[in-house]
Amino acid sequence: MSPEKPTERRLVPQLELDKPIYTLGVASEMLDAHPRTLMVYEQLEMVKPQRTAKLQAIQKLTRKHGVNLAGARYILSLLKELYEHNIDPPPRFRDVDVSLLRV
């Protein structure tokens, strides 16, 4: 089995843009449930929310690489520039896929 190329990876199924997208807070209000309850359901894999490619990249940078939100946005913009010019990212950030991002 050959390793996947970054452009062949799919972070999430394509979101249907004709359907509404809700934040955790809004979804919890709609369901009359505490946001933490929905988080627990996600941890127990009872629900699987879809996340955008940008959110997944930001989460990877903040959780795995330990950068803050402002740093994550800056790094994503730099990685996107490298991607658009067909330049490989630094080894430390090769796990962050920016091919689907609109930064």
N, C-alpha and C positions, 0 to 999 in steps of 0.2 A: 504494500500500500504506500503510495507516495504522499509526502506531506502536502497539506493544503497550502496553496498560495494565498497571500493576504486578500487578493481581490476575489477569490473564490469563496471565502468565508462569509457566512451569513450570521449576524449577531442575533437577530430576531426575525420571525416571519414579518413580511411587509405589513405595516399597520394600514388598515383601511381608512383612508382620509375622509371618507364620507360618514364615518361614525364618530361620535364624540369621544374625546380623550379626557379622563378624569384624574385628578390628583388623588392621593391617598385621603386627604382631608375631605374632599368633595364626595368621594365614594363612601367614606364612613358616614357622612351625614345622610346620604341617600339611603343607606342600609340601616340607619339608626344604630350604628355600632361604633365602639371606640376605635380610633385609628390603631391602637396597639393590638386590638383583637384581630384586625386584618393582617397586621404584621405577623402575629402568631400563626394565623392560618397559612400565610406564605411560608413561614419556616417549616410548618408541618406538611407542606406541599399540597394543601387542600385547595389553594388557589395559586395560579401562576400568572401574575400580571405581566403584560408586555411592556418592555422598556424600549425607548428609542436608542439608536446607535450612539447618539451623543451622550445620553445619560449613562449608558453602559461604559463608555470610554471615561467619562468623568468619575464614575464610581471606581473604576479600576485604578485611576491615578490617585484618587484620594485614599482608597483603602489599601491598595497593594504598595503604592509608591510613596504614600505618606505626604502628599502635597495638599495644600488648602485649595479652596474653590477657585480663587483668583489665579493661583499657580496652574491649576488644571486647565483653565480656559486658555492661558498663555501657551502652555505646552501643546495643547490641541491645535492652536493656530499655527505654531511652528511645525508640528508634525504634518499638518495638512499642506503647508507650503512645500515641505520636503517631498511629500507624496505627489503633489502636482508637478514637481520638477523631476520626478523619477529618481529621487535620491533616497537611499536606504536610511531609515531612522537609526539613531544610536542604539547599540545593543540593549541597553536598559529599557528602552521603550518599544521594542519590537513586538511586544504582546498587545500593544494598543493599536487597534485597527481603525484608521481614519478614512478608509476608502469610501465609506457610506455617509460621511459627515458633510454637512454644509455649515462650515464654521464662519 
